[in-house]
Amino acid sequence: MAVIKYASREIVCKIVYYGPGRAGKTTNVKYLFSRIPEQRKSDIISMATKQDRTLFFDFMPVELGSFKNFNTRLQIYTVPGQVVYDSTRKLVLRGADGVVFVADSMKSRLEDNIWSWENMLENLEENNIKLEDVPVVLEYNKRDLDNIIPLEDLDNQLNPDNYPSFPSIATTGEGIIEVFKTIGTEVLKQVKNKLGD
């Protein structure tokens, strides 16, 4: 849920990148971080575990401007993908205003994607967040590799509710900005609706 800071005249929104381990969440966030002007972003913070890590940074996007004399600050998080870090994933998801689910397009990773999607749904519920109340965007990463699942099949398996979905190649940045603009727009639209026009 967006945090309204009256003293600093800011609305702070949290966007979480969720998905299985090695699907490209970290690569997504690092690419986004590299594209944002220095004066508009915080440092990137990495909380590393033995096998995975959680990244965080926040920034004030110029193009979003202000709303009712409040500036908007977006906080961007990744969750660790490994099964043993479920409590961390649940904690990072708490208070999310929007979720980008990063799926690995490799055929060998389909079950990991499905498990991670179901785990996200469970963790949203445990955080008292209803899926229908949170904007979701799906990103089908690694589209440049061999032996990948067709986009239509990924949508059938992971996206029966027809959320916005995009193919991507996180290592080159292909699709990353489009995904982020879509989730950012949807989150801000929801915040404006809650605050009233």
C-alpha positions in Angstrom: 0.0 0.0 0.0 1.4 3.4 -1.0 2.8 5.5 1.9 1.9 9.1 2.0 4.6 11.3 3.6 3.0 14.6 4.4 6.2 16.2 5.8 8.2 15.6 2.7 5.1 15.8 0.4 5.9 12.4 -1.1 3.8 9.4 -2.2 6.0 6.3 -1.9 5.0 3.2 -4.0 6.6 -0.2 -3.8 7.2 -2.4 -6.9 8.4 -5.9 -6.4 10.1 -8.1 -9.0 9.1 -11.7 -8.2 9.9 -15.0 -9.9 12.1 -18.2 -9.7 15.8 -18.1 -9.1 18.0 -17.1 -12.1 15.0 -15.9 -14.1 16.5 -12.4 -14.5 15.0 -10.3 -11.6 18.4 -9.0 -10.6 19.4 -8.3 -14.2 16.1 -6.4 -14.7 16.7 -4.2 -11.7 20.4 -3.5 -12.5 19.4 -2.5 -16.0 16.7 -0.1 -14.7 19.2 1.3 -12.2 21.7 2.0 -15.0 19.2 3.9 -17.0 18.1 6.4 -14.3 19.9 9.7 -13.9 22.1 9.8 -10.8 20.3 12.8 -9.3 17.0 10.9 -9.3 18.0 7.7 -7.6 19.4 6.3 -4.3 22.3 3.9 -4.2 21.4 0.3 -5.0 21.5 -1.9 -1.9 22.2 -5.7 -2.2 21.4 -8.0 0.7 23.2 -11.2 -0.3 22.7 -14.7 0.9 24.8 -17.7 0.0 22.9 -18.5 -3.2 20.8 -15.5 -4.0 20.3 -11.8 -3.2 17.7 -9.1 -2.7 18.2 -5.8 -4.4 16.6 -2.5 -3.5 16.8 1.1 -4.7 14.3 4.0 -5.0 14.0 7.0 -7.3 11.8 9.9 -8.2 10.8 9.7 -11.8 10.6 13.1 -13.5 8.1 12.1 -16.1 5.5 11.3 -13.4 5.4 14.8 -12.0 3.4 15.5 -9.0 -0.1 14.7 -7.9 -2.0 17.1 -5.5 1.4 18.7 -4.7 3.0 15.4 -3.8 6.0 14.0 -5.6 6.1 10.3 -6.3 8.9 8.1 -5.2 9.1 4.5 -6.5 10.9 1.8 -4.5 12.1 -1.1 -6.5 12.8 -4.5 -4.9 13.7 -8.0 -6.0 13.0 -11.1 -4.1 15.4 -14.0 -3.7 14.3 -16.9 -6.0 15.6 -19.8 -3.9 13.0 -22.0 -2.1 14.9 -21.7 1.3 14.3 -17.9 1.3 10.5 -18.0 1.4 10.3 -15.9 4.6 12.4 -13.2 2.9 10.2 -13.3 -0.2 7.2 -12.9 2.0 8.7 -10.0 3.9 9.8 -8.2 0.7 6.3 -8.6 -0.8 4.7 -6.9 2.3 3.1 -3.6 1.3 3.7 -4.1 -2.4 1.8 -1.7 -4.7 2.6 -3.6 -7.8 4.4 -6.8 -8.9 6.4 -7.8 -11.9 6.6 -11.5 -12.3 9.7 -12.5 -14.2 9.4 -15.9 -15.7 12.2 -17.9 -17.3 11.3 -18.8 -20.9 13.3 -22.0 -20.9 11.2 -25.2 -21.3 13.2 -26.8 -18.5 12.1 -24.0 -16.1 8.3 -24.2 -16.6 7.7 -26.1 -13.3 9.9 -23.5 -11.4 7.8 -20.7 -12.9 4.5 -22.3 -11.9 5.8 -23.0 -8.4 7.0 -19.4 -8.0 3.7 -18.0 -9.3 1.8 -20.1 -6.8 4.2 -19.1 -4.0 3.7 -15.5 -4.9 -0.1 -15.9 -4.6 0.3 -17.6 -1.2 2.7 -14.8 0.0 0.3 -12.1 -1.2 -2.5 -13.8 0.7 -0.4 -14.1 3.9 0.4 -10.4 3.6 -3.4 -9.7 3.3 -2.9 -8.4 -0.3 -5.6 -9.4 -2.7 -4.3 -10.2 -6.2 -7.2 -8.2 -7.8 -6.1 -5.1 -5.8 -2.5 -5.1 -7.0 -1.3 -4.4 -10.6 0.6 -7.3 -12.0 2.8 -7.5 -15.2 4.3 -10.7 -16.4 7.7 -10.6 -18.1 8.8 -13.6 -20.2 12.6 -13.4 -20.0 15.4 -15.1 -22.0 13.6 -15.0 -25.3 17.0 -15.0 -27.1 17.8 -18.6 -26.0 17.1 -21.9 -27.7 14.5 -24.4 -26.4 12.1 -21.8 -25.1 8.4 -22.0 -24.4 6.2 -20.2 -27.0 4.7 -17.0 -25.6 1.1 -18.3 -26.0 1.9 -21.4 -23.9 3.5 -19.2 -21.2 0.4 -17.1 -21.1 -1.8 -20.2 -20.9 0.2 -21.6 -18.0 0.9 -18.4 -16.0 -1.5 -15.7 -17.2 -5.1 -17.0 -17.3 -6.3 -13.6 -16.0 -4.7 -11.8 -19.0 -2.4 -9.4 -17.2 -0.1 -7.3 -19.4 2.8 -9.5 -20.5 6.0 -8.8 -22.4 8.8 -10.8 -23.9 12.2 -9.7 -22.8 16.0 -10.2 -22.9 17.1 -8.7 -19.7 20.8 -9.0 -20.5 20.4 -6.5 -23.4 17.6 -4.5 -21.8 15.0 -5.6 -24.5 11.5 -5.2 -23.1 12.7 -4.1 -19.6 11.7 -0.4 -19.9 8.3 -1.3 -21.4 7.6 -3.7 -18.5 8.6 -1.0 -16.0 6.6 1.7 -17.6 3.5 -0.5 -17.6 3.7 -1.5 -14.0 4.6 2.1 -12.9 1.6 3.5 -14.8 -0.8 0.9 -13.4 0.5 1.5 -9.8 0.2 5.3 -10.1 -3.3 5.0 -11.6 -4.4 2.9 -8.7 -2.8 5.4 -6.2 -4.6 8.3 -7.9 -7.9 6.4 -7.8 -7.5 5.7 -4.0 -6.6 9.4 -3.3 -9.4 10.7 -5.5 -9.0 13.1 -8.5 
